[in-house]
Amino acid sequence: MSQKPLSRYATALGRDVHYMEWGSTTSPALVMWHGFARTGRDFEYSAEALADRWHIICPDTIGCGLSEWSPAPDKEYNVHHYAQLAASLLDALGIDRCKWVGTSMGGHVGMIAASGLLKGRITRMVLNDVGPDTPGSEMKRIADYMSKPPIFNKVKEAEHFMSTQYAAMGFMTDEQWLWRAETSVRRLPDGRWTLHYDPRITAELVNRPPDFNLWKEYEGIDCPVLVLRGANSKVLTEETARNMTLRGPKAKIEILPDCGHPPALNTPERVKLIQDFIAG
């Protein structure tokens, strides 16, 4: 069995969805869903490390990476629709039950799915620096810098942008920053580069009501939950993380030192936390 990934496509809710597939299809399934304006390629370090025991699916949400851009962005670019997309994708792939790792937005998708269409089918969930509520100031900050994707003359400029914009992720080598840039850009008609997502996805953050939260969905989760919190995170506050241990599935919390939002899942220590939990 090879631990090298395969690039795949499937139809979910009538949309062309790209995903990276790792491991053997006879192994237990693990879905890893990326953060806002990112792609499934973000999980490659952890997926490679876990592929000997798991059948891993790392999708690109519609509007991101190689998945289709929605012709109905106002209806489809939101986390509730992404949860429906996830259920449709699992059905298309014949996956009945799975574990779930969700970074940031991918955690929101997981919470909605685990309390709704995939209730009972998601059997363990890891939420990477995300909770049922997020300070509105952080939502605005993310929407502001994502609403106008930067343009680069060279990929090395994108690398510098990544290492600056995502410095809070924690330690990344120069090689890892370059890889992150290369898996995050698309070429424009004039030959320059920009980030690989549909700018219209940012409308969801702009239009969210100030009191947006997913506590109802979180409290409806019936599987064990592990929360990874960056020690310096402003997206997942200490108060929200503490409340997550008291409500609903009463999550277990692991604090990751020397990083903010979202922690990169690129070290043996962080991968081991995931492996030990989903294997339970």
C-alpha positions in Angstrom: 0.0 0.0 0.0 1.4 3.4 -1.0 1.1 6.4 1.3 1.3 8.7 -1.7 -1.9 10.6 -2.4 -4.2 10.3 -5.3 -6.0 13.3 -6.8 -9.7 12.5 -7.3 -13.0 14.1 -8.3 -16.6 13.3 -7.4 -20.0 14.9 -7.9 -21.7 16.2 -4.7 -24.9 18.2 -4.8 -24.4 18.5 -8.5 -21.0 20.2 -8.1 -17.5 18.9 -9.1 -15.6 18.3 -5.9 -11.9 17.7 -5.9 -10.3 15.7 -3.0 -7.0 14.1 -2.2 -7.1 10.5 -1.1 -4.6 8.7 1.1 -4.3 5.1 2.3 -6.3 2.0 1.6 -10.0 2.1 0.9 -10.3 -0.9 3.3 -9.1 1.1 6.2 -11.4 3.2 8.5 -12.3 6.5 6.9 -11.0 9.9 8.1 -12.3 13.1 6.6 -10.0 16.2 7.0 -11.8 19.5 6.1 -9.8 22.6 5.6 -10.2 26.2 6.8 -11.7 29.2 5.1 -10.2 30.0 1.7 -7.8 27.1 2.0 -7.6 23.6 0.4 -7.4 20.0 1.3 -3.7 20.1 0.5 -3.1 21.7 3.9 -3.3 18.3 5.5 -0.6 16.6 3.5 1.9 16.2 6.4 -0.6 14.7 8.8 -2.4 12.7 6.1 0.9 11.1 5.1 1.7 10.3 8.7 -1.8 8.7 9.2 -2.2 6.9 5.9 -0.9 3.6 7.1 -4.0 3.1 9.3 -6.7 5.3 7.7 -8.5 5.9 4.5 -8.2 9.7 4.3 -10.3 12.1 2.3 -9.2 15.7 2.1 -11.7 17.7 0.0 -11.5 21.1 -1.5 -14.7 23.0 -0.5 -16.6 24.3 -3.6 -15.0 27.7 -4.5 -11.6 26.6 -3.3 -8.7 24.8 -4.9 -9.7 22.5 -7.8 -13.3 22.2 -6.8 -16.0 23.9 -8.9 -16.8 27.6 -8.3 -20.5 27.9 -7.5 -22.9 29.4 -10.0 -25.1 30.3 -7.1 -22.7 31.8 -4.6 -25.4 33.5 -2.4 -27.0 30.1 -1.7 -24.0 27.8 -1.7 -21.1 29.6 -0.1 -21.9 29.1 3.6 -21.1 26.5 6.2 -24.5 25.0 6.3 -24.4 24.2 2.6 -20.9 22.8 3.0 -22.2 20.4 5.6 -24.8 19.2 3.1 -22.0 19.0 0.5 -20.0 16.8 3.0 -22.9 14.4 3.4 -23.4 14.2 -0.3 -19.7 13.6 -0.9 -19.5 10.7 1.7 -22.6 9.1 0.1 -21.0 9.4 -3.4 -17.8 7.7 -2.1 -19.8 5.0 -0.3 -18.4 6.0 3.1 -20.9 5.2 5.9 -19.0 6.2 9.0 -15.9 8.3 9.5 -13.7 10.2 11.9 -13.5 14.0 11.2 -10.7 16.5 11.6 -11.8 20.1 10.9 -9.5 23.1 10.9 -11.3 26.5 11.5 -14.1 26.6 9.0 -13.8 22.8 8.6 -14.7 22.5 12.2 -17.8 24.5 11.7 -18.8 22.2 8.8 -18.1 19.2 11.0 -20.2 20.5 13.9 -23.2 21.1 11.6 -22.8 17.8 9.9 -22.3 15.8 13.1 -25.5 17.2 14.6 -27.5 16.9 11.4 -27.1 14.9 8.2 -24.1 13.0 9.5 -25.3 12.4 13.0 -24.2 8.9 14.0 -21.9 8.7 11.0 -19.2 10.9 12.4 -17.9 8.8 15.3 -15.0 11.1 16.6 -14.2 14.7 15.8 -11.1 16.8 16.2 -11.8 20.6 16.0 -8.6 22.5 15.2 -8.8 25.9 16.9 -12.5 26.5 16.3 -15.6 26.6 18.5 -19.3 27.3 18.2 -18.7 31.1 18.4 -16.0 33.4 17.1 -15.5 37.1 18.0 -17.0 39.3 15.4 -13.7 41.3 15.2 -11.9 38.2 14.0 -14.6 37.5 11.4 -14.2 41.0 10.1 -10.4 40.8 10.1 -10.5 37.6 8.0 -13.1 38.9 5.7 -11.2 42.1 5.1 -7.9 40.5 4.0 -9.6 37.6 2.1 -12.1 39.8 0.1 -9.4 41.1 -2.1 -7.0 38.3 -2.9 -3.4 39.6 -3.4 -1.7 39.4 -6.7 1.9 38.2 -7.0 4.4 38.5 -9.8 6.3 35.5 -8.6 5.5 32.4 -6.4 8.3 33.5 -4.0 6.2 36.6 -3.3 3.3 34.3 -2.4 5.7 32.4 -0.1 6.5 35.7 1.7 2.8 36.5 2.0 2.1 33.1 3.4 4.9 33.2 6.0 3.7 36.7 7.1 -0.1 36.2 7.0 0.0 32.8 8.6 2.9 33.2 11.0 0.6 32.4 13.9 0.4 28.8 12.7 3.6 28.0 14.5 7.0 26.8 13.3 7.2 26.1 9.6 10.4 25.5 7.6 11.3 27.5 4.5 10.5 24.4 2.5 7.1 24.1 4.1 6.2 27.8 3.4 7.2 27.4 -0.2 5.1 24.3 -0.5 2.2 26.1 1.1 2.5 28.9 -1.4 2.7 26.5 -4.4 -0.4 24.6 -3.3 -2.3 27.9 -2.7 -2.0 29.8 -5.9 -3.4 29.9 -9.4 -2.2 31.7 -12.5 -4.1 34.7 -13.8 -4.7 35.4 -17.5 -1.9 38.0 -17.5 0.6 35.5 -16.1 0.7 36.7 -12.6 -0.5 34.7 -9.6 -3.3 34.9 -7.0 -4.7 32.8 -4.2 -6.7 29.8 -5.4 -10.3 30.5 -4.3 -13.4 32.3 -5.5 -13.4 35.8 -3.9 -17.1 35.6 -3.6 -16.8 33.1 -0.7 -16.0 36.0 1.6 -19.6 37.3 1.4 -20.6 34.7 4.0 -18.4 36.3 6.6 -19.5 39.8 5.7 -23.2 38.9 5.9 -23.1 36.8 9.0 -25.3 38.2 11.8 -23.4 39.6 14.8 -24.8 36.9 17.1 -23.9 34.0 14.7 -23.1 30.9 16.7 -23.3 27.1 16.5 -23.9 26.2 20.1 -27.2 24.5 19.3 -25.3 22.3 16.7 -22.4 21.7 19.1 -24.7 20.6 21.8 -26.4 18.2 19.3 -23.1 16.3 18.7 -23.2 12.7 20.1 -19.6 11.7 19.5 -16.4 12.3 21.5 -14.7 15.6 20.6 -11.1 16.8 20.9 -10.4 20.5 20.6 -6.9 21.7 19.7 -6.4 25.3 20.8 -3.5 27.5 19.8 -2.3 29.1 23.0 -2.3 32.5 21.4 -5.5 32.1 19.4 -7.9 35.0 19.1 -10.4 33.0 17.1 -11.0 30.3 19.7 -11.1 32.2 23.0 -10.3 30.6 26.4 -13.9 31.2 27.5 -15.4 29.4 24.5 -12.9 26.5 24.9 -13.8 26.2 28.6 -17.5 26.2 27.8 -17.0 23.4 25.2 -15.7 21.2 28.0 -19.0 21.8 30.0 -21.6 21.7 27.3 -22.8 19.1 24.7 -20.2 16.4 24.1 -17.9 18.0 26.8 -14.8 18.2 24.6 -11.3 17.3 25.7 -9.0 20.3 25.2 -5.3 20.2 24.3 -3.4 23.6 24.3 -0.8 23.9 21.6 2.0 26.2 22.8 3.7 28.9 20.7 1.0 29.3 18.1 -2.2 31.1 17.3 -4.9 30.5 14.7 -4.9 28.0 13.1 -2.1 25.6 14.4 -0.4 23.9 11.6 -0.8 20.1 11.9 2.8 19.5 10.8 4.6 18.1 13.7 4.8 14.5 15.1 3.5 15.8 18.4 0.4 17.3 16.9 -0.3 14.3 14.7 0.1 12.0 17.6 -2.6 13.9 19.5 -5.0 13.3 16.5 -4.0 9.7 16.1 -4.4 8.8 19.7 -7.8 10.4 19.9 -9.4 9.1 16.7 -8.1 5.6 17.4 -10.1 5.5 20.6 
